[in-house]
Amino acid sequence: MKNEKILLSIGLLINLIISAENEFITKAGSQFNNPWVKNVAQKFSAMPDHGIELGALIDGTIAWPRYTDDSDNKRKVLDIIGIDIKVGGGDNHLQSIVRGPYHLKLGDYFFISGSDPWAAEAHLFVIKLNSEKGKKKLSSNLPITPKAINGKVVVDDKIIEKIVVSKKKWHIGGMDICGKYLALVITKPDMQIYIYDISNPEKVEQVKKIPLKKENNVSAESVGFVGIKGGNSAVMAVALTRLASGHFLLCSYDYNKIFNFYISITPNIKNGFRQVPFSVNKDAVKGKGEPKNYQNITFVTDDNGQLFLIGTTNSQEASPIIRIGARDHADLLAVYPKIENGRLASVRVDFIHDKHMYCDTCNFNAGATAYVADQNNLWMYGVSHWLKNTKKPGDGKGNFPGMIAITQFASY
């Protein structure tokens, strides 16, 4: 009996060490990091295909004409038979959106990324919706009306911080959140993956200098702060989750429609990820559908332990510039990782379901991600490609009025 108690105590101690942050880890993974959902496939099918619009004012954080589709912001996007096609906002647009985890009391915040090729900068905008404070399911906050308090103009719902992720690499891909960690990828001029700590959304910190490891003769030179390589094709999106073992699982998805899965070296994300991925190309994906050009991918876990990816995109790659044949899509894929001795032995991906979504103000060719509100509610958020309700300043430069439009696809 005494030996059994000792063994039980040792087991409990090991579990605490694995969890590292005292979160509740079950067969379905870490409840602290990624709340699991009861019957993901059913919740995905039942998700409404239309949403409601919310917004956040830019409040002086962006100078004219950036992030607008105005002719002042024209940029070459196509070369057709030797003719340069320039459009307003070409490549300078909002890219991805994630909402802060409600169960961590971060649901009032959104994190929206954007690409600015003019300044050769990648941006991460932090939005706070004070008018929706504490709400799980948000209501439309439109129109947003600034108010005067003690002689000062106060805006409740706005961008509170613009973070310059990089001053050299400017094209950001899809993002994902796992607990207090946000993962994003920069795809141009070459790939880097960054991990941010968002536990204090008003003081977001980058997880820096993650140690790199040499494995199977792979160079340990830095390709970003997580020390992994992205292959030969530009990565469009990354997803991040935590497994029941306590290890983090990161997935990147590239233009060749290849899923690259990486597992963290230890349950501490700051120790980095193993550089050699387990790759699954589109031809290896089983099921009745084929992976699309996903701009965002999000990990979601079922309460039975089954892991899923939700990918979003638009059928028209030039959307919203070209709208012919443009349809927003969300796909559900099941993921079966096999872990042996802390390493990925194999990963299988099955295509489960395609869902046609409708969004008047957002575009799945850039920003749209799944969101776990709680165990019974799987939602989605989309962001406008460019700013809305803009007005050119009189002198043609400087601050200007404008709004980031957010669409919430949610139901109870």
C-alpha positions as CSV (number, residue, x, y, z in Angstrom):
1,M,0.0,0.0,0.0
2,K,2.8,2.3,0.9
3,N,4.6,1.7,-2.4
4,E,1.4,2.3,-4.3
5,K,1.0,5.7,-2.6
6,I,4.6,6.6,-3.5
7,L,4.0,5.6,-7.1
8,L,0.8,7.6,-7.2
9,S,2.6,10.7,-5.8
10,I,5.4,10.3,-8.4
11,G,2.7,10.1,-11.1
12,L,1.0,13.2,-9.9
13,L,4.3,15.0,-9.8
14,I,5.2,14.0,-13.3
15,N,1.8,15.3,-14.5
16,L,2.4,18.6,-12.9
17,I,5.8,18.9,-14.5
18,I,4.3,18.0,-17.9
19,S,1.6,20.5,-17.7
20,A,4.1,23.2,-16.6
21,E,1.4,25.7,-16.1
22,N,-1.0,23.7,-13.9
23,E,-3.6,23.4,-16.6
24,F,-6.1,20.6,-16.8
25,I,-4.8,18.0,-19.3
26,T,-7.1,15.2,-20.4
27,K,-7.2,12.7,-23.1
28,A,-8.5,15.5,-25.3
29,G,-5.5,17.6,-24.6
30,S,-5.1,20.8,-22.6
31,Q,-8.3,22.4,-21.5
32,F,-6.3,25.5,-20.3
33,N,-4.8,26.0,-23.8
34,N,-7.4,24.8,-26.2
35,P,-10.9,24.0,-24.8
36,W,-12.3,20.9,-26.4
37,V,-15.6,20.8,-28.2
38,K,-18.3,18.2,-27.9
39,N,-18.8,16.7,-31.3
40,V,-16.7,19.0,-33.5
41,A,-18.1,17.6,-36.8
42,Q,-21.7,18.3,-35.7
43,K,-20.9,21.8,-34.4
44,F,-19.0,22.6,-37.6
45,S,-22.0,21.6,-39.7
46,A,-24.4,23.6,-37.5
47,M,-22.2,26.7,-37.6
48,P,-24.2,29.6,-39.3
49,D,-23.1,30.5,-42.8
50,H,-24.0,34.2,-42.3
51,G,-22.7,36.4,-39.6
52,I,-23.2,39.8,-37.9
53,E,-20.8,42.7,-38.3
54,L,-18.8,44.4,-35.6
55,G,-16.1,47.0,-35.9
56,A,-13.1,48.8,-34.4
57,L,-11.9,52.3,-35.2
58,I,-8.3,52.8,-36.3
59,D,-8.1,55.9,-34.0
60,G,-4.9,57.4,-35.5
61,T,-2.9,54.2,-35.7
62,I,-2.7,54.1,-39.5
63,A,-1.7,56.9,-41.9
64,W,-3.4,57.6,-45.2
65,P,-3.7,55.7,-47.6
66,R,-2.5,52.5,-46.0
67,Y,-4.8,49.5,-45.7
68,T,-7.3,51.1,-48.1
69,D,-8.4,50.2,-51.6
70,D,-8.2,53.8,-52.6
71,S,-6.4,54.7,-55.9
72,D,-3.8,56.5,-53.7
73,N,-2.8,53.1,-52.6
74,K,-2.3,51.4,-56.0
75,R,0.1,48.6,-56.3
76,K,1.0,46.1,-59.0
77,V,-0.7,42.8,-58.4
78,L,-0.8,41.2,-61.8
79,D,1.1,41.2,-65.1
80,I,-1.2,40.2,-68.0
81,I,0.5,39.9,-71.4
82,G,3.1,42.4,-70.4
83,I,0.6,44.9,-69.0
84,D,1.0,45.8,-65.3
85,I,-2.3,45.6,-63.5
86,K,-2.4,48.0,-60.5
87,V,-5.2,48.1,-57.9
88,G,-5.8,50.1,-54.8
89,G,-4.6,48.1,-51.8
90,G,-2.8,45.4,-53.8
91,D,-0.8,43.4,-51.2
92,N,-1.4,46.1,-48.6
93,H,-4.4,44.6,-46.7
94,L,-5.5,42.9,-43.5
95,Q,-4.5,39.2,-43.5
96,S,-5.7,37.2,-40.5
97,I,-7.8,37.5,-37.4
98,V,-8.0,35.6,-34.1
99,R,-10.0,36.4,-31.0
100,G,-8.5,36.1,-27.5
101,P,-9.6,33.0,-25.6
102,Y,-12.7,33.7,-23.6
103,H,-11.9,31.1,-20.9
104,L,-8.7,33.1,-20.2
105,K,-10.7,36.3,-19.9
106,L,-9.2,37.6,-23.1
107,G,-12.4,37.5,-25.2
108,D,-12.6,41.4,-25.4
109,Y,-9.5,41.4,-27.6
110,F,-8.9,40.6,-31.2
111,F,-5.5,40.3,-33.0
112,I,-5.4,41.2,-36.6
113,S,-2.4,41.0,-38.9
114,G,-1.6,43.1,-41.9
115,S,1.0,43.4,-44.7
116,D,2.5,46.7,-45.7
117,P,4.9,46.3,-48.7
118,W,5.3,50.0,-49.0
119,A,7.1,50.2,-45.6
120,A,8.3,46.6,-46.0
121,E,6.7,45.9,-42.6
122,A,4.5,43.2,-41.1
123,H,1.9,44.4,-38.6
124,L,-0.1,42.9,-35.7
125,F,-3.0,45.1,-34.6
126,V,-4.4,44.6,-31.1
127,I,-8.1,45.6,-30.8
128,K,-10.1,46.0,-27.6
129,L,-13.9,46.0,-27.7
130,N,-14.7,47.8,-24.4
131,S,-18.4,48.0,-25.3
132,E,-18.6,44.2,-25.4
133,K,-16.6,43.7,-22.2
134,G,-17.0,40.3,-20.6
135,K,-19.4,39.0,-23.3
136,K,-19.0,35.5,-24.8
137,K,-21.2,36.0,-27.8
138,L,-20.7,39.6,-29.0
139,S,-23.4,41.9,-30.3
140,S,-23.1,44.3,-33.2
141,N,-21.5,47.5,-31.9
142,L,-22.3,49.5,-35.0
143,P,-22.3,52.4,-35.5
144,I,-19.3,53.2,-33.2
145,T,-19.8,56.6,-31.8
146,P,-17.0,58.4,-30.0
147,K,-18.1,60.1,-26.8
148,A,-16.8,63.0,-24.8
149,I,-15.6,62.4,-21.2
150,N,-14.2,65.3,-19.2
151,G,-13.5,67.2,-22.4
152,K,-11.7,64.3,-24.1
153,V,-13.0,62.2,-27.0
154,V,-13.1,58.6,-26.0
155,V,-13.5,55.6,-28.4
156,D,-14.6,52.4,-26.7
157,D,-13.8,50.0,-29.6
158,K,-10.5,50.6,-31.4
159,I,-7.0,49.5,-32.2
160,I,-5.0,49.9,-29.0
161,E,-1.6,48.9,-30.3
162,K,0.1,48.4,-33.7
163,I,3.0,46.0,-33.3
164,V,5.7,45.9,-36.1
165,V,6.5,42.2,-36.3
166,S,9.2,42.7,-38.9
167,K,10.8,45.7,-40.6
168,K,12.2,43.6,-43.5
169,K,9.7,40.8,-44.0
170,W,6.2,42.2,-44.8
171,H,3.8,39.5,-45.9
172,I,2.0,37.8,-43.0
173,G,0.0,34.6,-43.4
174,G,-2.6,32.9,-41.3
175,M,-2.5,32.9,-37.5
176,D,-3.7,30.7,-34.7
177,I,-3.9,30.9,-30.9
178,C,-3.2,28.2,-28.3
179,G,-3.9,29.4,-24.8
180,K,-1.7,32.4,-24.2
181,Y,0.4,31.8,-27.3
182,L,-0.2,33.3,-30.7
183,A,1.6,31.8,-33.7
184,L,2.0,33.7,-37.0
185,V,4.0,33.2,-40.1
186,I,5.7,35.8,-42.4
187,T,5.9,34.5,-46.0
188,K,7.8,37.2,-47.9
189,P,10.6,37.6,-48.7
190,D,11.2,34.3,-46.9
191,M,9.5,32.4,-44.2
192,Q,9.7,33.0,-40.5
193,I,7.4,31.8,-37.8
194,Y,6.9,33.9,-34.6
195,I,5.4,33.0,-31.3
196,Y,3.9,35.7,-29.1
197,D,2.7,35.7,-25.5
198,I,-0.7,37.5,-25.4
199,S,-1.5,36.8,-21.7
200,N,-1.4,40.6,-21.3
201,P,-2.9,41.8,-24.6
202,E,-1.9,45.4,-23.8
203,K,1.7,44.4,-23.6
204,V,2.2,41.6,-26.1
205,E,5.6,40.0,-25.9
206,Q,7.4,38.0,-28.5
207,V,8.9,34.7,-27.3
208,K,12.5,35.3,-28.3
209,K,15.6,33.2,-28.9
210,I,14.1,29.8,-28.7
211,P,17.1,27.3,-28.7
212,L,17.6,25.4,-32.0
213,K,18.5,21.8,-32.2
214,K,20.4,19.8,-34.8
215,E,18.5,16.6,-35.9
216,N,19.2,14.3,-38.8
217,N,21.9,16.7,-40.1
218,V,19.5,19.6,-40.5
219,S,21.1,22.9,-40.1
220,A,20.4,24.6,-36.8
221,E,20.7,28.1,-38.2
222,S,17.8,30.3,-37.3
223,V,14.9,30.5,-39.6
224,G,12.8,32.3,-37.0
225,F,12.2,32.1,-33.3
226,V,10.9,28.6,-33.3
227,G,13.8,27.1,-35.2
228,I,12.1,25.2,-37.9
229,K,12.2,25.3,-41.7
230,G,9.3,25.8,-44.0
231,G,10.3,23.7,-47.0
232,N,10.6,24.9,-50.6
233,S,7.2,26.7,-50.9
234,A,5.9,29.8,-49.2
235,V,3.8,29.0,-46.2
236,M,0.3,30.4,-46.2
237,A,-0.8,29.7,-42.6
238,V,0.2,28.1,-39.3
239,A,-1.9,26.4,-36.6
240,L,-0.9,25.7,-33.0
241,T,-2.3,23.3,-30.3
242,R,-1.2,21.4,-27.3
243,L,-1.4,17.6,-27.0
244,A,-2.4,15.5,-24.0
245,S,1.3,14.7,-23.5
246,G,1.9,18.5,-22.9
247,H,3.9,18.9,-26.1
248,F,2.9,21.6,-28.5
249,L,2.0,20.6,-32.1
250,L,2.5,23.2,-34.9
251,C,1.3,22.8,-38.4
252,S,2.3,24.9,-41.4
253,Y,0.4,24.8,-44.8
254,D,2.0,26.0,-48.0
255,Y,1.1,26.8,-51.6
256,N,1.9,23.2,-52.7
257,K,-0.9,22.1,-50.4
258,I,1.4,20.3,-48.0
259,F,0.8,20.1,-44.3
260,N,4.0,20.1,-42.3
261,F,3.6,19.0,-38.7
262,Y,6.2,19.9,-36.0
263,I,6.3,18.8,-32.3
264,S,7.9,20.8,-29.5
265,I,11.1,19.3,-28.1
266,T,9.6,19.6,-24.5
267,P,6.3,20.7,-23.0
268,N,8.0,24.1,-22.6
269,I,7.4,26.0,-25.9
270,K,10.4,28.2,-25.2
271,N,12.6,25.1,-25.9
272,G,11.5,25.2,-29.5
273,F,10.3,22.6,-32.0
274,R,12.0,19.7,-33.7
275,Q,13.2,20.9,-37.1
276,V,12.3,17.9,-39.1
277,P,8.5,17.8,-39.8
278,F,6.2,15.0,-40.7
279,S,4.7,16.1,-44.1
280,V,1.4,15.2,-45.6
281,N,0.8,16.3,-49.2
282,K,-2.6,16.8,-50.8
283,D,-2.5,13.4,-52.5
284,A,-2.1,11.6,-49.1
285,V,-5.2,13.3,-47.7
286,K,-8.0,10.7,-47.5
287,G,-11.7,11.4,-47.7
288,K,-14.2,12.7,-50.2
289,G,-12.6,16.1,-50.7
290,E,-9.3,17.7,-51.5
291,P,-7.5,20.4,-49.5
292,K,-7.8,23.9,-51.0
293,N,-5.5,26.9,-50.9
294,Y,-6.1,27.6,-47.2
295,Q,-5.3,31.1,-46.0
296,N,-5.8,30.2,-42.4
297,I,-5.9,26.9,-40.5
298,T,-7.1,26.4,-36.9
299,F,-6.7,23.4,-34.6
300,V,-9.8,22.2,-32.7
301,T,-10.0,19.2,-30.4
302,D,-13.1,17.0,-29.8
303,D,-13.9,15.9,-26.3
304,N,-13.1,12.3,-27.3
305,G,-9.5,13.4,-28.0
306,Q,-9.8,13.6,-31.8
307,L,-7.9,16.5,-33.4
308,F,-9.2,18.6,-36.3
309,L,-8.0,21.3,-38.5
310,I,-10.4,23.9,-39.9
311,G,-9.1,25.6,-43.1
312,T,-10.6,28.7,-44.7
313,T,-10.2,30.2,-48.2
314,N,-11.9,31.7,-51.2
315,S,-12.4,29.8,-54.5
316,Q,-11.2,32.8,-56.4
317,E,-7.5,33.4,-55.6
318,A,-7.7,37.0,-56.8
319,S,-10.7,37.8,-54.6
320,P,-11.8,40.4,-53.7
321,I,-10.1,42.2,-56.6
322,I,-11.8,39.7,-59.0
323,R,-15.2,38.5,-57.7
324,I,-16.2,36.2,-60.6
325,G,-16.5,32.7,-59.1
326,A,-15.6,33.9,-55.6
327,R,-17.0,31.7,-52.8
328,D,-15.9,31.6,-49.2
329,H,-15.2,28.1,-47.9
330,A,-14.4,26.5,-44.6
331,D,-13.2,22.9,-44.6
332,L,-13.0,20.4,-41.7
333,L,-10.2,17.9,-41.7
334,A,-9.4,15.2,-39.1
335,V,-5.8,14.9,-37.9
336,Y,-4.3,11.7,-36.5
337,P,-0.8,12.3,-35.0
338,K,1.1,9.3,-33.7
339,I,3.7,10.2,-31.0
340,E,6.5,7.9,-30.1
341,N,9.1,8.9,-27.5
342,G,8.3,12.6,-27.8
343,R,8.5,12.5,-31.6
344,L,6.1,12.4,-34.5
345,A,6.1,8.9,-35.9
346,S,3.3,9.6,-38.4
347,V,0.4,11.9,-39.1
348,R,-2.8,11.0,-41.1
349,V,-5.1,13.7,-42.4
350,D,-8.7,13.0,-43.6
351,F,-11.0,15.5,-45.4
352,I,-14.3,15.5,-43.6
353,H,-16.6,18.3,-44.8
354,D,-16.7,21.5,-46.9
355,K,-18.9,24.4,-45.8
356,H,-19.9,27.3,-48.0
357,M,-19.8,30.6,-46.0
358,Y,-21.2,34.0,-46.9
359,C,-19.6,37.2,-45.8
360,D,-20.5,40.7,-47.1
361,T,-17.7,42.6,-45.4
362,C,-15.0,40.0,-44.9
363,N,-13.1,37.8,-47.4
364,F,-11.9,34.3,-46.6
365,N,-9.0,34.8,-49.1
366,A,-7.3,36.5,-46.2
367,G,-8.8,36.6,-42.7
368,A,-11.2,34.0,-41.3
369,T,-10.5,31.6,-38.4
370,A,-12.4,29.2,-36.2
371,Y,-13.0,30.0,-32.5
372,V,-13.9,27.8,-29.6
373,A,-16.2,29.8,-27.4
374,D,-16.8,26.9,-25.0
375,Q,-17.4,23.1,-25.1
376,N,-20.7,23.6,-26.9
377,N,-20.0,26.4,-29.2
378,L,-17.7,26.4,-32.3
379,W,-17.8,29.8,-34.0
380,M,-15.8,31.7,-36.7
381,Y,-14.6,35.3,-37.2
382,G,-13.7,37.1,-40.4
383,V,-12.0,40.4,-41.1
384,S,-12.4,42.9,-43.9
385,H,-9.7,42.9,-46.6
386,W,-9.3,46.7,-46.3
387,L,-10.5,49.4,-44.0
388,K,-14.1,50.5,-44.1
389,N,-15.8,53.9,-43.8
390,T,-12.6,55.7,-44.7
391,K,-12.3,59.3,-45.7
392,K,-9.2,60.9,-47.4
393,P,-7.7,63.7,-45.2
394,G,-7.8,67.2,-46.7
395,D,-4.0,67.3,-47.2
396,G,-3.9,63.7,-48.6
397,K,-1.7,62.4,-45.8
398,G,-1.6,61.7,-42.1
399,N,-4.4,60.4,-39.9
400,F,-7.9,59.6,-41.3
401,P,-11.1,58.0,-40.1
402,G,-11.5,54.3,-40.7
403,M,-12.8,51.1,-39.3
404,I,-11.7,47.4,-39.3
405,A,-14.9,45.4,-40.0
406,I,-15.2,42.1,-38.1
407,T,-17.8,39.4,-38.9
408,Q,-19.0,36.9,-36.2
409,F,-20.5,33.6,-37.2
410,A,-22.0,32.4,-34.0
411,S,-25.2,30.7,-32.7
412,Y,-26.3,29.0,-29.5
